[in-house]
């Protein structure tokens, strides 16, 4: 076991684990979110704050679908396609 790596830790609803230092760890987003969460383990074996930028809550995805359906309907109405 490499003791210079970041220790296994539970944080922000997820277990973060790596066996090597100086690496970006990626995993599925927590809870009801889709995408990929990332967290950097520094060369010194310290975890940086997790990055959830690419995580989208499933409720938001459903809302996005509804918005796009409405946009398409308005477009079709505008050009007389419905």
Backbone torsions as a table, in degrees:
resi	resn	phi	psi	omega
1	UNK	NA	135.8	-179.5
2	UNK	-92.0	111.6	-177.2
3	UNK	-81.4	-1.3	175.4
4	UNK	-87.1	-9.0	178.7
5	UNK	-77.9	162.8	177.5
6	UNK	-66.4	139.2	179.2
7	UNK	-71.1	152.4	175.4
8	UNK	-64.3	132.6	-175.0
9	UNK	-144.9	144.3	173.4
10	UNK	-99.0	119.9	-176.5
11	UNK	-154.2	140.6	176.1
12	UNK	56.6	37.3	176.0
13	UNK	79.3	13.1	-177.5
14	UNK	-145.1	154.3	168.8
15	UNK	-87.6	131.9	176.4
16	UNK	-114.4	132.4	-172.3
17	UNK	-149.8	141.1	172.6
18	UNK	-156.3	154.2	179.2
19	UNK	-105.2	-2.7	-179.6
20	UNK	-132.8	146.7	175.6
21	UNK	-81.9	169.9	174.6
22	UNK	59.5	51.7	-177.3
23	UNK	-143.9	148.0	173.8
24	UNK	-94.2	123.1	-179.6
25	UNK	-100.1	131.8	178.7
26	UNK	-120.0	143.7	175.3
27	UNK	-157.0	171.0	-179.9
28	UNK	-62.2	149.0	178.7
29	UNK	-65.5	151.2	-179.3
30	UNK	-79.0	169.7	172.7
31	UNK	55.5	-135.2	-177.4
32	UNK	-97.6	49.3	-179.0
33	UNK	-123.1	150.9	176.2
34	UNK	-112.5	148.0	178.6
35	UNK	125.9	-156.9	-175.1
36	UNK	-131.3	124.4	173.8
37	UNK	-92.8	147.4	-178.9
38	UNK	-133.7	150.6	176.8
39	UNK	-150.9	135.5	-177.6
40	UNK	-94.5	132.3	170.1
41	UNK	-101.1	116.6	-174.0
42	UNK	-72.7	167.7	177.0
43	UNK	-61.8	-23.1	179.0
44	UNK	-86.2	-0.8	179.6
45	UNK	80.3	30.1	178.9
46	UNK	-115.3	136.6	176.7
47	UNK	-77.6	135.1	168.8
48	UNK	-89.7	171.1	-179.7
49	UNK	-62.8	143.9	178.8
50	UNK	-69.1	153.8	179.4
51	UNK	-112.3	111.6	179.7
52	UNK	-107.2	20.0	-176.0
53	UNK	-56.2	-37.0	-176.8
54	UNK	-91.9	13.3	177.5
55	UNK	-96.9	129.7	178.9
56	UNK	-125.5	125.9	179.6
57	UNK	-63.2	139.5	-177.3
58	UNK	-60.3	-30.9	175.9
59	UNK	-62.9	-37.0	178.3
60	UNK	-69.6	-36.1	178.2
61	UNK	-63.0	-42.4	177.8
62	UNK	-63.3	-40.3	177.6
63	UNK	-64.2	-40.2	177.9
64	UNK	-60.9	-40.8	178.6
65	UNK	-61.7	-43.4	179.6
66	UNK	-63.6	-41.5	178.8
67	UNK	-61.6	-47.0	-179.1
68	UNK	-65.0	-34.8	175.9
69	UNK	-62.5	-42.5	178.9
70	UNK	-66.6	-40.3	178.6
71	UNK	-61.7	-45.0	-180.0
72	UNK	-64.5	-38.7	179.3
73	UNK	-63.7	-44.5	178.3
74	UNK	-62.7	-41.4	178.3
75	UNK	-60.4	-47.7	-179.4
76	UNK	-63.3	-39.2	176.5
77	UNK	-62.6	-44.6	-177.1
78	UNK	-59.0	-39.4	-177.5
79	UNK	-99.8	14.6	174.3
80	UNK	63.8	33.8	-177.3
81	UNK	-97.7	3.1	175.3
82	UNK	-125.6	NA	NA
